[in-house]
Structures are given as C-alpha cells and as structure tokens.
Amino acid sequence: MTTHADTEPQRLRLRLLSGIGAALAAGGDSGINLAAAAVRSCAPRFADWCALDLIAADRSLQRLASGGEAEGGRFETLQQLRAGEVVTRALKHLRVEEAQVDVGNGAHAAFLAVPLVARSCALGVVSFARFRAPFASDDRLVADEIARRLALVIDNAQLMHDAQQVRQEAETLHDIGLTLAGELDAGRVMHEVTDAGTDLTGARFGAFLPCWPDGGGASVDPSAQASALIGLTRERFAAMDARMGELFEPTLRHGAMLRVADIAADPRFAGPIEVDSWIVRSFMAVPVVSRGGAVVGGLFFGHDRADAFTRRHEAVLSGIAAQAATALDNARLYEAERKARAAVEQAITSLEQGDQRLKLALRAGRMGIWHWDVTGDRVTCSDQVERIFGLSGPAPLTRDQFIDLVHEDDRATVAAAFTRALAERCEFLAEFRVRVGVGDGVRWVVHKGQVSVDADGKPMRLSGVCMDVTVRHQVDEALALQADQLTASNAELEQFAYIASHDLQEPLRMVTSYLALLKRRHGESLDAKAQDYIGFAVDGAQRMLALINDLLAYSRAGRGRERPENTIPSQQAMIEALHNLRATVVEAAATITHDDLPPLRFHHLQLVQLFQNLIGNALKFRGEVPPVVEVSAERGQGEWILHVRDNGIGIAAEYHQRIFEVFQRLHARGDYAGTGIGLAICKKIVERIGGRIWVTSAVGAGATFSVAIPD
C-alpha cells in the first residue's frame, strides 16, 4: 500500500521535472541561457547546491551556472569540484557518478555528477550536492532525466548556433562574390577578402600577402609586401618578419594550407610569437591559387586563443581564396588591357597628324575579350572584338564561323593554333588578318588565350584577349619608308662630303699659294704692316682648311658601316696611332706606356682615330713637366673599358660634359691649337657602336678618359 509519505517525494520530483521542462521550453532566450536558469532552479527544490559545466573548445570545463547556498567554506569547496575525480569519471564513462565529498570542518556532502550526452558525445556535466540527506535511487533517475533534457536543449542550441553560422558564412560568401565580381582593383580585392576572412573566423588579425611567382616561388618581406592588414599595423606585423620561413613561405612557395592549434606546442615552430601585447596561439594560412595553378598570394590569420580555427573555417576560407584568385586574375587581365590601350593611344599621339580615317581606325583598335565554349562550340566576344571584326551584333558563333572571318591566307594558321592549344593544353597565340568590309579593308590582330580544363583534364573553354595591331604594322611600314629615305639622304651627304673635300678645299689652297707667292716676289717692297696682313690671311685660310677637314671627319665618324661581328687587335690600332703622333711625342718629350690591350669589335681605322685623338689631347694639354700618358684596359660586365690617363693641366668638373660637344674650347686659340671637334668625333665613334665615353679629372690633377666598348 502506497502511503502519503511515499508519494510526496514523487510529486515533488514530478513538479520539479515539469517546472524544468516548462523552463526549457520557454521562448525569448537562447537555449544555453534557459539551461542555466533551469539548473539554478534545482536548488533548493532538488539539491542544496547545483552547477552546470560545459566542455570548451580546449576540452576544459567552463562553469556556466551554479545555484544554492552552503554554510562556511562549503560553497567554495563545491565550486572547485569541476576538475575532481567524480566529474572526471562521469565524463569518461558517460554515466552518473556519486560520492561523499569532504567540504571541510568534518562535514560531508552527497555529490552527484551527471554527464550531458547528445548524439553519443559529452557536452558537459551537471552536478548536485546535498548536505543533510543522501540521494535516493529515484533521485539519481531524476538527475539523469534533468541531464538528458539539458543535453537536448544545449545540443539543439549549439545546432541552431552552427546553422546560423553556416547561414552567415553562406551569406558572406555570396556577398563577397557579388562584390568581387565587379571589382577590378587588385588592392581592393585583397582588402575585401582579408576583411571577410577575419570577420568570419573571429581572428585577432588577418593579412593578405601577394606572391607573383617567377618559376621557383617567391620569398616575401611581410612588412613591405602585405597588401591588406586587418587588426594590426604594418609596424606590428613587421615584427613577424623573423618568423617568415615558418609562417608564410610554406604557403607562398608550396601552396600549403596550414591550421595550427597552438604554435607554442607545435614542434614545427620555434616557440610562441608575440605581437604587440598579445601572443599568437592559433594560426591559419590559406593559399590563393590562380586558374593556371600558380600561387599568387596567401591569406593569413592569427588568434590569441588555442584551437580558434576549425575545419569549417578551412572550407570557408578556401572558398574565399578561390573567389580572390578569380578576382585577381580578372584585375590583372583588366590592367593588361588598360596598359595596351594606353600604348595604342601613345602610338597615336606620337605619330604626326595623319588623315582622319587613320585616327578613327587607331581609336577603334582597342583590346577585347573572347571565349570559346569548347563543349558547346560557341564563340562569344566583347563589343570591342565585335567592332574589330566588323560584326553587327552579339550573336555567338561556332569556331568554323569565327575562322571564316579570318583572311583566307591566314585561316589555316589560325585553325592550327586552335588545334594545338586544345591538344597540348598550351597557350593560344596567333597573329593574323581579318577582312572587315570593302570600306575598311584588312586589319591585323593578335589573339592570345588560355585553355581551361575540367576535373578530368578535358578542355572546357579557351579564353583570351584580342588586340588590334594594325597601327603597329602601319608604323613598321612607315619606318621602312623612312629607312629608305635615310639611305638616300646619307648618299646625298656623302656626295656633299666629296664636294666639300675637293671643291671647297681647292680655293683655300689657291689663296694660300698666291699669298705665299706674293710674299716671296714682292715681300721686300712691302712694309711690316703689309707683311702682317699677309700672315693673318695665310693663317686664317689654314685654320679654315683644318676646320673643313675636322667637320668632314665628324660627319663621317661612325656612319655608313655596321659594327663588325669579329674582333680586331686593339694593340695594333694603338701602335698605329702612336706612329702617326711620333713627331708630337718627340717634340713634347712625352713618355707613353700601355698594357696588353684586348681584341675588340671595332672598325680598325676608327679605333686608330679614337686612340690618336685621345693621346693627342693628352700631349697637347700638358703642363710644365713632360707629359706622361698611360693606356690601360679593364674588364667590365659585358664590356671592355679603355683608360687614357695623363698628368696634364686637368679639366674642371663643370666642363666634363661640355668638352664632348662640337666647337667647345676651354682655352684661347693662342694658348692651344685646334678646332674643338676632336672629342666630339670620339664620342660619335663610340656611341655608334653602343659604347660610352666620359672623363674623370680636376684642375691641375691630370685627366683620365674612359671608353666602355660592349662585347
């Protein structure tokens, strides 16, 4: 027979479970908060003290709620039981564990630890304590039922939280996809994806490091190359430079994805990384890989909490990285098109004002984008390509219809380029002509594209750019015509040189001859002033003759002959120059030394003239002491450098460039003879073969003339 005393505890337990059920079913709050409130309501109706602990991401127990009161230090003792043996057993075996717990001052408490289990996984533990009475078997059943209901609510709350996160991530991916689809600025693309990744993962910092590979990967200086930074200044981020090999290069060089739970405990890393006033614990690195398979950058995230990044974060960030790669490819393609357009416009500007039809053709000669859907055999073009080809509308074409637009002499070449690109998965490159109607005639275009393949490696699409290069061909033809005209002009100049050499010099010789004859026959009858006049006239005619000869030498210097393919012994050329200067050398009592000179690609006579002019200058502009001239050679990078050093009067620094100009003299004619053309001839000879000439000197310290002659 059931007594009132037996049924009263049962009624209390039922009311307790009913109240907890009602509390957990109430709306207007999160499931976690409802569970915490339900646990607090268990004291004192079911136990003197109760607590709810959930398992955190780092597997530690995190106190969510507690309720009840205890005398003296009992409450503090119970608060510390979350890591005790009873709780540990309950979580390990997923069952109710009971024990008598010493709460100080000789007092004990009955302690129940009940695991919260959902879908065979432990979520946490709910604990109960009584100080005056033990727990009966029915109490343990009630505690287990409370735990079951709490686990259900908490698990549902976590599932709802995960669903909200998934929905938020999907919305973010959709939003960033829309944003990047119309973004053609690479810097803004990097900032958008870094900001989105930092927000989705909750990272303390996020960074995008670009990596434009040169075939062997690239090493990046983070402080200089981080194109987008969230949560850190560049100065703080630069502190990670010393750890670059560990953190960044595996992703940037090898395309590796990294998810590090705790850098301080991971043997791959040399200890913790301190940034500003906090330490990086969790680290995430995701490569950004272009359609061609090249690593073009990496997304990097850090957090001060261990295990901050999950597999779901990997998936989300991989999606963001893929969108970033596509957007960066588009941005670079746009930049290439922009530069090509600028180049065409520059070419138009550089040409002299042409006829109106040519200007319109050049303005229309812009780049465009085209795609060939291989599986559907559909060729679609941008409006720029349609204008280049003279198409009337955006209707797609088949490949054969596209080839029919090509000039009949180039169709086989274009068809072969299509076939080769598909067969070898290589770049499509073809330069050909198109007919665009009777009024426009023929245009030259360059098509360049890349094959995209599916998961099985089969070609899906051939995409690329088209550029009208008609202007380039027209410029080439114009240059060829100018070259022909220049050849004819050079021939006329040679004729003029002959006339100047023969017809202009002959009258000067006649003047000097008759003046000499006049002085010889009638000199005794002329007074001193007349004698001076005759001397002035003879000197002027001789200087004019020297000037004509120097001008002829300057006009002929380096003209009319290509640079020889074979080398000549420069030592022999210098010896010939010294032979031509032997009278001047003896007169000046000069000392001339030289090294063994290398063979050079030079015309023999021009090299003799170069040595003769430079050594002659050293002998002419000498000081009080006899001149000393040294000729040497040293090996440069892809060139030989000749040096002619002297101990003469030297040259002030402000005249180092001026002396190589025609008719530039630094001294009065009475001090030093000459026309001021010798060094200009040297410069023209050297620059004709792609070389350089310069002087190093100071007043009173001699001069060194250096000549760089390329191989």
KAKA-V615002 format. One record per residue. N is the residue number from 1. RES is the residue in one small letter. SS is DSSP state (alpha for helix, beta for strand, coil for the rest). D_LAST is the distance of its C-alpha to the last C-alpha in Angstrom with 2 decimals. Layout:
n res ss d_last
N RES SS D_LAST
N RES SS D_LAST
//
This chain:
n res ss d_last
1 m coil 119.43
2 t coil 116.62
3 t coil 117.59
4 h alpha 116.48
5 a alpha 114.74
6 d alpha 112.69
7 t alpha 111.63
8 e alpha 110.77
9 p alpha 107.51
10 q alpha 106.55
11 r alpha 107.12
12 l alpha 105.02
13 r alpha 102.18
14 l alpha 102.40
15 r alpha 102.42
16 l alpha 99.43
17 l alpha 97.44
18 s alpha 98.59
19 g alpha 97.50
20 i alpha 94.11
21 g alpha 93.67
22 a alpha 94.57
23 a alpha 92.19
24 l alpha 89.31
25 a alpha 90.09
26 a coil 90.18
27 g coil 87.52
28 g coil 85.68
29 d coil 83.67
30 s coil 80.97
31 g alpha 82.07
32 i alpha 80.89
33 n alpha 82.97
34 l alpha 85.98
35 a alpha 85.71
36 a alpha 85.62
37 a alpha 88.68
38 a alpha 90.49
39 v alpha 89.90
40 r alpha 91.21
41 s coil 94.31
42 c coil 95.19
43 a coil 96.41
44 p coil 99.25
45 r coil 100.58
46 f coil 99.06
47 a coil 97.82
48 d coil 97.96
49 w beta 94.17
50 c beta 91.34
51 a beta 87.56
52 l beta 84.70
53 d beta 81.33
54 l beta 78.35
55 i beta 75.43
56 a coil 72.23
57 a coil 68.65
58 d coil 68.20
59 r coil 71.44
60 s coil 73.45
61 l beta 76.81
62 q beta 76.94
63 r beta 80.39
64 l beta 81.05
65 a beta 84.73
66 s beta 87.80
67 g beta 91.43
68 g beta 94.73
69 e coil 95.98
70 a coil 96.77
71 e coil 98.85
72 g coil 97.34
73 g coil 94.00
74 r alpha 94.43
75 f alpha 92.18
76 e alpha 89.27
77 t alpha 89.75
78 l alpha 89.64
79 q alpha 86.54
80 q alpha 84.71
81 l alpha 85.79
82 r alpha 82.86
83 a alpha 80.99
84 g coil 84.18
85 e alpha 85.10
86 v alpha 87.31
87 v alpha 84.60
88 t alpha 82.07
89 r alpha 84.48
90 a alpha 85.21
91 l alpha 81.55
92 k alpha 80.82
93 h alpha 83.77
94 l coil 84.08
95 r coil 87.79
96 v coil 90.32
97 e beta 90.61
98 e beta 93.58
99 a beta 94.23
100 q beta 96.35
101 v beta 94.17
102 d beta 95.10
103 v beta 94.83
104 g beta 96.08
105 n coil 99.48
106 g coil 100.80
107 a beta 100.42
108 h beta 98.88
109 a beta 97.71
110 a beta 97.55
111 f beta 93.89
112 l beta 92.56
113 a beta 88.83
114 v beta 88.23
115 p beta 84.74
116 l beta 83.53
117 v beta 82.33
118 a beta 80.90
119 r coil 79.37
120 s coil 79.67
121 c beta 77.49
122 a beta 78.73
123 l beta 78.26
124 g beta 80.12
125 v beta 83.61
126 v beta 86.79
127 s beta 89.04
128 f beta 92.75
129 a beta 94.98
130 r beta 98.76
131 f coil 100.50
132 r coil 104.14
133 a coil 104.23
134 p coil 102.17
135 f coil 100.53
136 a coil 102.69
137 s alpha 101.40
138 d alpha 101.75
139 d alpha 99.71
140 r alpha 96.88
141 l alpha 97.08
142 v alpha 97.01
143 a alpha 94.01
144 d alpha 92.24
145 e alpha 93.04
146 i alpha 91.82
147 a alpha 88.54
148 r alpha 88.24
149 r alpha 88.73
150 l alpha 86.35
151 a alpha 83.68
152 l alpha 84.15
153 v alpha 83.79
154 i alpha 80.80
155 d alpha 79.05
156 n alpha 79.73
157 a alpha 78.42
158 q alpha 75.21
159 l alpha 74.88
160 m alpha 75.41
161 h alpha 72.87
162 d alpha 70.33
163 a alpha 71.13
164 q alpha 70.65
165 q alpha 67.29
166 v alpha 66.24
167 r alpha 67.42
168 q alpha 65.62
169 e alpha 62.39
170 a alpha 62.76
171 e alpha 63.40
172 t alpha 60.41
173 l alpha 58.13
174 h alpha 59.60
175 d alpha 59.17
176 i alpha 55.59
177 g alpha 54.85
178 l alpha 56.27
179 t alpha 54.34
180 l alpha 50.95
181 a alpha 51.56
182 g coil 51.17
183 e coil 48.63
184 l coil 45.05
185 d coil 43.89
186 a alpha 42.21
187 g alpha 43.33
188 r alpha 46.94
189 v alpha 46.84
190 m alpha 45.86
191 h alpha 48.57
192 e alpha 51.25
193 v alpha 50.77
194 t alpha 50.59
195 d alpha 53.75
196 a alpha 55.54
197 g alpha 54.64
198 t alpha 55.77
199 d alpha 59.01
200 l alpha 59.83
201 t alpha 59.25
202 g coil 60.73
203 a coil 57.71
204 r coil 57.44
205 f beta 53.81
206 g beta 51.40
207 a beta 47.63
208 f beta 44.98
209 l beta 41.47
210 p beta 38.80
211 c coil 36.13
212 w coil 33.36
213 p coil 32.06
214 d coil 28.47
215 g coil 29.59
216 g coil 30.59
217 g coil 33.05
218 a coil 32.75
219 s coil 34.06
220 v coil 35.90
221 d coil 36.92
222 p alpha 40.51
223 s alpha 41.07
224 a alpha 38.10
225 q alpha 38.10
226 a beta 41.82
227 s beta 42.25
228 a beta 46.04
229 l beta 48.47
230 i beta 52.25
231 g coil 54.53
232 l coil 51.97
233 t coil 49.97
234 r alpha 46.23
235 e alpha 46.90
236 r alpha 49.37
237 f alpha 47.16
238 a alpha 44.31
239 a alpha 46.62
240 m alpha 45.99
241 d alpha 42.26
242 a alpha 42.91
243 r alpha 44.60
244 m alpha 41.83
245 g alpha 41.12
246 e alpha 44.82
247 l alpha 45.64
248 f coil 42.77
249 e alpha 40.07
250 p alpha 42.40
251 t alpha 42.92
252 l alpha 39.50
253 r alpha 37.57
254 h alpha 40.13
255 g coil 42.48
256 a coil 45.45
257 m coil 48.69
258 l beta 50.44
259 r beta 54.06
260 v beta 55.00
261 a coil 58.72
262 d coil 58.39
263 i alpha 55.15
264 a alpha 57.15
265 a alpha 58.75
266 d coil 55.80
267 p coil 54.16
268 r coil 50.75
269 f coil 50.61
270 a coil 50.70
271 g coil 53.81
272 p coil 54.81
273 i beta 52.60
274 e beta 54.07
275 v beta 53.23
276 d coil 54.99
277 s coil 58.63
278 w beta 58.77
279 i beta 57.35
280 v beta 55.57
281 r coil 57.67
282 s beta 57.01
283 f beta 53.49
284 m beta 52.36
285 a beta 48.85
286 v beta 48.27
287 p beta 44.90
288 v beta 44.10
289 v beta 42.58
290 s coil 41.29
291 r coil 42.47
292 g coil 39.33
293 g coil 40.24
294 a coil 37.65
295 v beta 38.97
296 v beta 38.44
297 g beta 40.55
298 g beta 43.73
299 l beta 47.19
300 f beta 48.52
301 f beta 52.11
302 g beta 54.08
303 h beta 57.76
304 d coil 59.82
305 r coil 62.33
306 a coil 61.89
307 d coil 62.07
308 a coil 61.42
309 f coil 59.39
310 t coil 60.93
311 r alpha 60.04
312 r alpha 61.10
313 h alpha 58.53
314 e alpha 55.90
315 a alpha 56.97
316 v alpha 57.13
317 l alpha 53.75
318 s alpha 52.18
319 g alpha 53.61
320 i alpha 52.25
321 a alpha 48.78
322 a alpha 48.84
323 q alpha 49.82
324 a alpha 47.10
325 a alpha 44.43
326 t alpha 45.67
327 a alpha 45.84
328 l alpha 42.29
329 d alpha 41.00
330 n alpha 42.89
331 a alpha 41.61
332 r alpha 37.94
333 l alpha 38.68
334 y alpha 40.39
335 e alpha 37.51
336 a alpha 35.08
337 e alpha 37.58
338 r alpha 37.97
339 k alpha 34.26
340 a alpha 34.09
341 r alpha 37.10
342 a alpha 35.57
343 a alpha 32.44
344 v alpha 34.76
345 e alpha 36.80
346 q alpha 33.76
347 a alpha 32.74
348 i alpha 36.33
349 t alpha 36.29
350 s alpha 33.07
351 l coil 34.50
352 e coil 36.85
353 q coil 40.50
354 g coil 41.03
355 d coil 44.26
356 q alpha 46.32
357 r alpha 45.96
358 l alpha 42.16
359 k alpha 42.61
360 l alpha 45.15
361 a alpha 42.96
362 l alpha 40.04
363 r alpha 42.44
364 a alpha 43.77
365 g coil 40.32
366 r coil 40.34
367 m coil 39.68
368 g beta 42.54
369 i beta 43.48
370 w beta 45.04
371 h beta 46.66
372 w beta 47.86
373 d beta 50.73
374 v coil 50.27
375 t coil 53.74
376 g coil 55.56
377 d coil 53.21
378 r beta 53.11
379 v beta 50.19
380 t beta 50.56
381 c beta 48.39
382 s coil 48.14
383 d alpha 49.43
384 q alpha 45.92
385 v alpha 45.26
386 e alpha 48.73
387 r alpha 47.94
388 i alpha 44.66
389 f alpha 46.55
390 g coil 49.61
391 l coil 51.95
392 s coil 55.34
393 g coil 55.93
394 p coil 54.95
395 a coil 56.65
396 p coil 54.64
397 l beta 53.34
398 t coil 52.97
399 r alpha 49.61
400 d alpha 50.74
401 q alpha 51.97
402 f alpha 48.62
403 i alpha 46.82
404 d alpha 49.33
405 l coil 47.89
406 v beta 44.50
407 h coil 43.81
408 e coil 45.29
409 d coil 42.04
410 d coil 40.31
411 r alpha 43.20
412 a alpha 42.29
413 t alpha 38.78
414 v alpha 40.28
415 a alpha 43.02
416 a alpha 40.57
417 a alpha 38.51
418 f alpha 41.81
419 t alpha 42.80
420 r alpha 39.51
421 a alpha 39.50
422 l alpha 43.07
423 a alpha 42.66
424 e alpha 39.50
425 r coil 40.15
426 c coil 36.67
427 e coil 35.33
428 f beta 36.75
429 l beta 34.18
430 a beta 35.02
431 e beta 34.29
432 f beta 37.20
433 r beta 39.64
434 v beta 43.16
435 r beta 46.07
436 v coil 47.89
437 g coil 50.65
438 v coil 51.30
439 g coil 50.79
440 d coil 47.40
441 g coil 45.95
442 v beta 42.86
443 r beta 40.61
444 w beta 37.32
445 v beta 37.24
446 v beta 35.11
447 h beta 37.14
448 k beta 35.85
449 g beta 38.27
450 q beta 39.11
451 v beta 41.95
452 s beta 44.66
453 v beta 46.80
454 d coil 50.25
455 a coil 51.40
456 d coil 51.48
457 g coil 47.91
458 k coil 49.10
459 p beta 47.33
460 m beta 49.36
461 r beta 47.29
462 l beta 44.07
463 s beta 43.15
464 g beta 40.33
465 v beta 39.29
466 c beta 39.17
467 m beta 37.13
468 d beta 37.74
469 v coil 34.44
470 t alpha 36.21
471 v alpha 34.77
472 r alpha 31.20
473 h alpha 32.05
474 q alpha 33.82
475 v alpha 30.88
476 d alpha 28.60
477 e alpha 31.22
478 a alpha 31.46
479 l alpha 27.72
480 a alpha 27.93
481 l alpha 30.91
482 q alpha 29.17
483 a alpha 26.26
484 d alpha 28.95
485 q alpha 30.65
486 l alpha 27.51
487 t alpha 27.00
488 a alpha 30.62
489 s alpha 30.30
490 n alpha 27.41
491 a alpha 29.66
492 e alpha 32.45
493 l alpha 30.28
494 e alpha 29.44
495 q alpha 33.20
496 f alpha 33.91
497 a alpha 31.53
498 y alpha 33.48
499 i alpha 36.76
500 a alpha 35.72
501 s alpha 34.55
502 h alpha 37.79
503 d alpha 40.57
504 l alpha 39.92
505 q alpha 39.30
506 e alpha 42.39
507 p alpha 44.93
508 l alpha 43.41
509 r alpha 43.76
510 m alpha 47.34
511 v alpha 48.14
512 t alpha 46.93
513 s alpha 48.72
514 y alpha 52.03
515 l alpha 51.87
516 a alpha 51.45
517 l alpha 54.32
518 l alpha 56.46
519 k alpha 55.93
520 r alpha 56.69
521 r alpha 59.88
522 h alpha 61.31
523 g alpha 59.74
524 e alpha 63.04
525 s alpha 64.88
526 l coil 62.43
527 d coil 62.84
528 a alpha 60.18
529 k alpha 59.20
530 a alpha 58.62
531 q alpha 56.53
532 d alpha 54.31
533 y alpha 54.01
534 i alpha 52.82
535 g alpha 50.21
536 f alpha 48.98
537 a alpha 48.69
538 v alpha 46.78
539 d alpha 44.34
540 g alpha 43.80
541 a alpha 43.17
542 q alpha 40.66
543 r alpha 38.79
544 m alpha 38.82
545 l alpha 37.45
546 a alpha 34.58
547 l alpha 33.95
548 i alpha 33.87
549 n alpha 31.41
550 d alpha 29.06
551 l alpha 29.43
552 l alpha 28.63
553 a alpha 25.51
554 y alpha 24.44
555 s alpha 25.28
556 r alpha 23.30
557 a coil 20.16
558 g coil 17.15
559 r coil 19.73
560 g coil 20.51
561 r coil 17.46
562 e coil 14.56
563 r coil 11.01
564 p coil 11.06
565 e coil 9.86
566 n coil 10.22
567 t coil 9.19
568 i beta 12.07
569 p beta 13.77
570 s alpha 13.37
571 q alpha 16.59
572 q alpha 18.55
573 a alpha 17.57
574 m alpha 18.83
575 i alpha 21.95
576 e alpha 22.76
577 a alpha 22.52
578 l alpha 24.93
579 h alpha 27.17
580 n alpha 27.48
581 l coil 28.39
582 r alpha 30.79
583 a alpha 33.92
584 t alpha 32.69
585 v alpha 31.62
586 v alpha 35.11
587 e alpha 36.89
588 a alpha 35.27
589 a coil 35.73
590 a coil 32.14
591 t beta 30.41
592 i beta 26.69
593 t beta 24.76
594 h beta 21.16
595 d coil 19.17
596 d coil 17.47
597 l coil 14.22
598 p coil 11.08
599 p beta 9.89
600 l beta 7.39
601 r coil 6.86
602 f coil 9.92
603 h coil 13.60
604 h alpha 15.66
605 l alpha 18.52
606 q alpha 16.68
607 l alpha 14.88
608 v alpha 18.45
609 q alpha 19.87
610 l alpha 17.54
611 f alpha 18.58
612 q alpha 22.13
613 n alpha 22.58
614 l alpha 21.39
615 i alpha 23.38
616 g alpha 26.24
617 n alpha 26.52
618 a alpha 26.79
619 l alpha 29.58
620 k alpha 31.33
621 f coil 31.64
622 r coil 33.12
623 g coil 36.05
624 e coil 39.19
625 v coil 37.63
626 p coil 35.59
627 p coil 31.88
628 v beta 29.47
629 v beta 25.74
630 e beta 23.05
631 v beta 19.45
632 s beta 17.15
633 a beta 13.65
634 e beta 12.88
635 r beta 10.39
636 g coil 9.89
637 q coil 9.33
638 g coil 5.82
639 e beta 5.12
640 w beta 7.21
641 i beta 10.55
642 l beta 12.97
643 h beta 16.66
644 v beta 19.67
645 r beta 22.87
646 d beta 26.43
647 n coil 29.98
648 g coil 31.11
649 i coil 33.08
650 g coil 30.45
651 i coil 29.95
652 a coil 31.72
653 a alpha 29.77
654 e alpha 31.18
655 y alpha 29.55
656 h coil 25.93
657 q coil 25.05
658 r alpha 27.73
659 i alpha 26.61
660 f alpha 23.61
661 e coil 26.18
662 v coil 27.94
663 f coil 31.19
664 q coil 30.90
665 r coil 32.75
666 l coil 33.85
667 h coil 36.48
668 a coil 39.37
669 r coil 38.92
670 g coil 41.54
671 d coil 39.56
672 y coil 36.19
673 a coil 35.60
674 g coil 32.91
675 t coil 32.41
676 g coil 29.99
677 i coil 27.23
678 g alpha 24.88
679 l alpha 22.75
680 a alpha 22.82
681 i alpha 21.35
682 c alpha 18.49
683 k alpha 17.85
684 k alpha 18.05
685 i alpha 15.65
686 v alpha 12.90
687 e alpha 13.72
688 r alpha 13.81
689 i coil 10.04
690 g coil 9.88
691 g coil 9.73
692 r beta 12.74
693 i beta 15.40
694 w beta 18.43
695 v beta 21.29
696 t beta 23.23
697 s beta 26.74
698 a coil 30.47
699 v coil 33.43
700 g coil 34.48
701 a coil 31.62
702 g coil 29.08
703 a beta 25.65
704 t beta 22.02
705 f beta 19.46
706 s beta 15.96
707 v beta 12.82
708 a beta 9.68
709 i beta 6.65
710 p beta 3.80
711 d coil 0.00
//
